[in-house]
């Protein structure tokens, strides 16, 4: 028959129910079974379609597990921020990363998915809820968001010289180059923005440990890869089509599970890494010529202690980010807080109990370092402005919020103009935002509820439909779907301004592919496939037609169009072979 599994918010991770019974309930069209996070109605003996199984996911077997009903209609008092009329999602039970902590007591309606594709949302009385009639304010908000999106698209179209007849326009540019003998930087951008990196993927390096971090330095001369086996590798990125050389291999200190984030100072001098502990470590990558960096042997790993947090016990730092001037480090933590660390003074200068769940991602919105964002498992993005701290005691509350994701956030990436940014969420969406659309103090928000799913993204597929599950107070201006944000905190980024005019956004995926979306057209442009397992991080070179990614199978891969002679020379071996030959003394 039908087999299901329920993971309740208060049950410890990995613990299964003691009883092994399955309960079936007859419905009008067949058997109705409660999986705890969704209701599935279908013909007896059939099973709902699911995504392909992935690593580390608990799979069904011949065992039958106990199915329990969780009362979702109990309306507990919600804790709200006094600065906003409706506030954020309420706190709930305690689960390590299941997205239920911030919403378990919110009394969200149950969502029923039928085999024929129908979706019904029931409230406290069990009757399907009707969609409200759009009000004048709704229409105004929709018009403002559409205007903001068109404004951004106009900027991008101007940067890349957008023309609907691209082939004719490209031919004109080529003829102009033949006459003038060169292209201006703007014309080079117009041409290169229409040509994505392609060709066979080239393996730069392989290992036996999961890769969690993979990004270029700001100038593109270094690629940083972080692995679960306590190592961070820095590769010298030479000119196009040349093998990367291993510059430094750092053995991290105080590792808890994995290296969750790294950031390089703007002057390419100081590498800081986080390991889910309250202490960051900084390494001067130019202090010695030794390839292998080991604490107190070849290099000094300077501890940056963040002191006591807001929790009773220890806490860990998930995400870190350097300010544009390199003076401050912004961090998000497991005690629901944000921290601002002064690198020169080596102390925390500001901290705030920012959210009601783990802060998975933080970023500065501009080079000034005054405005920054925090994203959390409570599904909320908050905007902070250091200029509002008139007393120098740190910010006690955010200056604005941006609701829109219905599950926790995994990453945010700013465009660099202080206005636009993108975010990845566990609701399987990449969203585009305009910071000027945020809710501020005194803003009236609609009192509708979003669907509630009891699930854990680390080993379960997303139970909803990303194209149908929507937040009633969504402030984003565009949404992109297609990639999978499962098992880990998948990252997304903007394409570089110099070669693409930031026309594209791209994201890793649990399926191992790299997805590229076009902001101008709003469509999926390309999918790069190579990794056999999760692709957590990826990046686009700032001034070369080059994409690089890292996967959980331990490989570092780059995509670029290779000349025929170089392709023949490197066919049959990866660039990592030459890399390790040129780096004696490394493991």
N, C-alpha and C positions, 0 to 999 in steps of 0.2 A: 504494500500500500504506500501511502505517503509518509515521508519521514521528515521531521523538522527539528530544529534545535533552538532553544531560547537561552539567551545570556542576559540575566537580569543585572541591573546597575550595581546592586549591592553584593552580587556574588563575586568572590575573588577570581582574578584572571586565571583561566585554564581549568577551573573546577567545574565538573559536570554535575547535573542533578543526580541524587541518589537513586530515584526510581527510574525504571525503564519502561514507560508506557506511553502510548500515543493515543490521543483523544481525537475522534472525528465528530464533526457536528454537521448534520444535514442542513443544506441550504436549498433554495429553490432550484438552482441549476446543477447541483452536485454536492461535493464535499467541501465544507468550509473549515479550514485549519488555521489556528493561530500560531504564528511563528514568533510571537513576542514583539517583533518590530513591524510586521505587516500582516494583513489578513489575505490569504490566497483562496479564491473560490474557483473550483474547476471540476471536471468530471472525475469520478472515482478512479483510482489507479494511475492517474497521470501526475506529472510533476511540473512545476513552473520552470520556464527556461531560465538558466543562469549563465553568467559569464564563464569564460574558460577558467579552470582552476589555476591557481598560482602558488608559488612557493610559500611555505609556512602557513598556509591556510588550512584550517581543520576541514576535512572532507567527509562526506557522508559515507557510512559503511552499512553493514547489515544490522547494526545495533539500532534500537529504537530509544529515543531519549524522551524524557518527561517534558511535556509542554505545559507551560503555566500561563495564566492570564494576568496581565499587569493592569491594574485599574488606572487608566489615564484620565479619568474624569474628576479626580480629586483636585479641586482648586485651592492650592496653598497660597498663602500670602507671598507676593513677589517682593523681593528687595529691589528697590529702584534708586537711581541716582536722582537726588533732588533737583539737579540742574536741568533735567529733561522731564517732560510731561509723562512719557510712557516708560522711559528707561530701557535697560538692556534685558536680555533673557535672564530668568531667575536661576538661582542655584539649585542643584539637585543632589543626587546620590554621589558616591565616591567610586569612580572607576578610573584607572590610570590614564587611559587615552581614548575613551569611548564616546566622547561628545555628549554623554548623558548627564554629566555633572551639572552643567549650567542650565539644563532644561527638564530634568526629571520630575520636578514638582510644578511645572508650568501649566499642566492640564491641557496639553495640546490635543486636538481631536485625532481620532484614529483614522488612518488612511487604509482603504481596502483596495487591493489590486486584483482584478479579475483576469481570467485566462484569455478573454477576448480583447483585452487591452483597456477595458473601462476602469476608471479610477473614481472611487467615491470617498468623500470626506464626511465623517459623522461627528457630531458634537456630543454634548452631554446626554441628550435624549436619544441618540442613535440615529437621528434622521439626517439625511444628506444636507449639507449646508449650501445655500445658494450664494452665488457670486454677487457681491453688492454692486449696485448701479454706480458707475463712475461719477464722482462729484466734480464740481468746478475746480476744486483744488487739485484733484487727481489729474484732470486734463491740463492744468497749468504746470504741474510737476512733469508730466510727460512731455509737454512742449519744451520746457526748460532743458530737460535731459537730451532731447533730440537736437536742440540748438547747440548745446555744448559738444555733442558728438560731431555735428556738422562743422563746427568751428575747428575742432581738432583735425578732422579729415581735410579741411581746407588748408590748414597749416602743412600737413604731410604732403598733400598734392602739390603745393607750392615748392616744397623742399625737393621733391623728386621729379618735378616737371611733368605732373600727371597729364596724360592725354588719352582719351578713349581709343583713338587710333594709334596704339603704341608702336605698331610696326612702321607706320609712315613716319612717326615722330623720331624713332630710333634711326631710320635711314637718313633723315635730315641732319641729325647730329653727326653721323658718320661722314656725310659729305662735307659738313662744316669743318670737321677735324682735318680732312684731306686738304682743304683749302688753307686753313690757318696753321696747321702743323701741330696743334696741341688742343687740349680741352681745359677749360677752367674747372676748378674743384666742384662747382655746382653741376656742371655738365657731366663730370665723371660720376657724381652721385646719381644723376638721372638715369645713366646707363646701368651702373652696377646694381641699382635698386630693383631692376627687372631681371637680374640673373642671380639665382640662388646658388650657393655652393653645391656641387654635385660631383659625381664620379664615385668610384668604389671607396667604401670606408677603409681607412688605414689605421691599423692597430698600433698605437704609440707604445703602449706598455701593457703587460698582463701581470696579474698577481693572483694569490689564493685567498684574498680577503675582499669583503664588500667595499665598494667605493661610495662614499656619501657626499663628498665635496668635489666640485670641478668647475673652476672659473678662471678667467684671465685677470691679470693685473690691469689697472686702469690704462696703462700705455700699451698693453698687449705683448710686452716682452717676456712675460713669465706666465705659465699656466700652473695652477695650484690644484693638487688632487689629494683628498683626505680619505684614509681607509680605516676600517674598523680594527685592524690589527695594530693600532697605535702609531701609524706612520703617516707623515705628510710629505709628499714629494713635490718639488718645484722643478719645472722643466723650462729650460731656456728655449724660447720660441724664436727660431732663426727666421731668415727670410723665407718667403713662400716656397713650398715644395722641398724644403730641406729638413732632414730628420731633427727631431727635438733632442736636446741633450739634458741629461739629469744634472741639475745644478746643486740641489740640496735635498737630503732626506732627513727629516726631523722625526725623532722618536718622542712622542708626546708624553707628558706627565699626567698623573692623577686621572687616568682614563676610567670613565664609567660608561660601559656599553660601547660607545663609539665617539668619534670626533663629530660634533654636531654642526660646527661652523668655524670658518676662518675668515680673517680679513687682513688685507695688506695696507699699510699706511700709504697716503698719497705720494710720499717720496720714495716708495719701494724699499724702505729700510727695515721696518718693523712688521713681522708677521705675528698676529695674535690668534690663538685658537681656543675653542671652548670644548669641554669634555663632560658636560652635565655635572659640573661642580661649581661651588660659589667662588672659585678662583680661576681667572684666566691666566694664560702664560704667553709671554712675548719673547720672540727670538729675533735678534739682529741677524738677518740673513747675509749680511756683507761683512760680518765680524771676522770670519775665518774662511780659509780656502778649502777646508775639509768638506767632502760631500756629505758625510753622515754627521748629523748634529745630535749629540747626546748630552743631556744635562750634566754639568760639572766635569765633563771629559773633553769635549771639543767646543761646546758653546755654553752660554749661560741662559737658562730659561727663566726670565724675570717673572715672578708671581705677581699678579694683579688681584689683590684680595678685595672682594666686595663686602666683606664684613657680615654683620647680622642682617637677615632678611625679615620678612613679615611672617614667616611660619615659625612654629615652635622648634622644629628640628632643622636639619640641613636642607638646602635647596640647590637647584642646578640651573645653570645658564644655558638656554637653548640657542639663542640667536644673538649675533653681535654685528656692529657696523661702525666704521670710522666716520667721523665728521669730515667735511670737505677740507678743513684746514689741518686735520690730523691731530687736533688737540684733545678731542673727546671720543670716547667709545660708548655707544648706546647698546644696551643689552636687554633682552627679554628673558624671563625666568619662570621656573616651575612654581614659585610662590605667588603667581598672578601679578607680578610687578614689573615695572620698567626701571632701569638704573642708568644714570649718566655718570661716567667715570672720567676724571681728569687725568690724562696720561702723565703730564709733567709733575703734578702734585701727588700722583699715585693714591688717589682716594676718591670715594663716591661723593659727588657734589650735589646730586639730586636723585631722589627715588620716589616712586608713587605706587600705591596699591591700585593698579590700573584696571584690572579685569576681575572676572569671577571664575577664571580658569587659566590654564597655562598660557603664557605669552610665547607663541611659537615663532613670531617674526617681528622685526623692527626695521625701520629705515628712516634716514633723513630725507626730507623733500627737496632740499637745495644745498648749494655749497656753503651757505651761511651757517648752517647747523642750528638755526633757531626753531624751525618747525620740523617735527618728526611724527611718525606714525607707529602704532602698535597694533598687532593683530593676534587674536586669541582663539582658543577653543570654545569660548562663549559666543562665537560667530560674529563678534563685533570688531570693527576697526575704529580706533580712537585717534583723534588729532590733538597734538600737544604743541604749545607755543611757549618757548622759554621766556619770551619777552613779557609774558603775563606774570612771571614770578618777580613781583616788585620788591619783596622782602628778602629775597635770596635764600629762602628756606625750602625751595623746591615746589613743584606743582602738586597740589592736592587733588585736582580734578582736571579732566580733559576739557579742551575748548570746543570740541565738536565730536560727533559720532557719525559713522557711515554704515548703517545696516544694509544688508543685501544678501550675504551668504546665509544659508540655512544650516550649515555645518561648520566646524572649526576651520580656521585659516591655517595654511601651511607656509605661505611665502608672499611677500610683497616686493615689487620692483618699481622704483620711481623712474619717470621719463627723464628727469633732470631739469625740467623747466619750472619746478615748484608748484605745478598745477595738476598734472596727470600722473597716474600710476596704475599698475595692474596688480591683481592678487589671485592666488590659487586657493581653492577651498576643497574641503572633503566632500562637498556636495557635487564634485566632479565638474566644477565650473572655473574658468578663468575670467575674471571680471575687470572691466576698464572703468576707471573712476576719474571724476573731476572733484578735487578737494573743495572747490567752491560750492558744491552741492550738499555739503555736510549739514546735519542737524545741529543747531546751536542751542544755547540755553533759552528755555521758554518755547521751543518749537513743539507744536502739537502733532503727535504721531497717531496714525490709525491704530485702533485697538483690535486688529485681527490677529489670528494666530497662525503660525507656520506649522507644517506637518512635523510630527515627532517620530523618529525612528530609534528603536533600541538596537544598536549595532556597534561593532568595533571595527574601525577601518583597517586595523592591522591584519585581520584574518578573515573578514567577511566582505563580500561585494556590497556595493551601495544598493540599498533596497528600493530606492525611489527612481523616478525618471527625471534626469537633470533638466530636461526641456519642459517639464510640467510642474515640478516643485519650485515654487517661487515665494520670495519673501514679500509680504504685503507692503513693507516700507522700503523697498529696494531703491537705493540712491545711485546705483551704478548706471553708466550710460551705454554700456554694451557688454554682452556676455558671449563667451566662446566655449563650445563643448566639443568633445571628441576624445580627449585624452583621459586617462584614469589616474585619479589621485587616491591611491590605496597603498597600504602597508607601511608607508613612510611619508615624510613631509616633502612632497614633490615640489620642485621649484620652477618658476617661470621668469622670463626676462624680456627686455626690449632688444631689438636688433640695433646695431650701431648707427649713429647719425652720419658718420663720414661716408660709409659705403651704401647705406640703404635709406638714409633720411629718417630712420626709426619708423619705417613703414610697417614692419612686421613685429609680432610678438611670438614667442615660442616657449614651449614647456616640455619637460620630461614626462614620463608616463610609467605606470606600473607594468604595462605590457612590454616595456623595453624600447619603445619608439620615441622619436623626437618629432613633435607636432609644431608646425609653423602656420600662423594665422595672419591674414592681411587685414590691417586695421581699416584701410580705405574701402575695401570691398566687403569686409565683414565675413569673409569665407576662409575655409581651410585651404592653404596654398600647397603645402607639401608635408609628407611624412617620411622621415628617415628611419630605416629599420636596420638594426644590426644586433643589439644586445639581446642576449638570451634571457635576461632577468630584468629586474627593476632598473630604470634609469632615473635616479633621484635628482641629478643636477646636470646642467649643460650650459654652454656659453658660446657667444658669437664674437670672433676677433674684432677689435675696434677699428682696424683699418685694412684687414685682409679678407678676401672671400673664403672664410674658414669657419667651420663649426666644430666644436669639440664637446664630448660627452663622456660620462663615466657610468658604469653599471655595477650592479651587485655581483656579477660574475667576476669582477676584479679588473676589467679592461678599461683602458683609456683610449678613446677613439677620436679621430678627426676626419671631417669630410671637406674635401676641396677638389677642384678640377685639376688633375695632374697632367703635365705634358706627356706625350706618348713615350718619349725616351726614358723619362723618369719612372713611368708606370712599369715599363718592361724591366728596368733595373731593380725595382723593389718588389716585383711580383714573386710570390712564393715565400716571402718572409716579411715579418712586421718591422716597423721602425724601431720597436723595442729591442730587437736583436742588436742593431747598431748602437742603440742607446746604452745598453749594458756593457758592450765592448768598450765604449768610450768613457765608462765610469768605473774604473777599477776601485776595489775596496768597498763597493756597495753590495748588500746582500741581494 
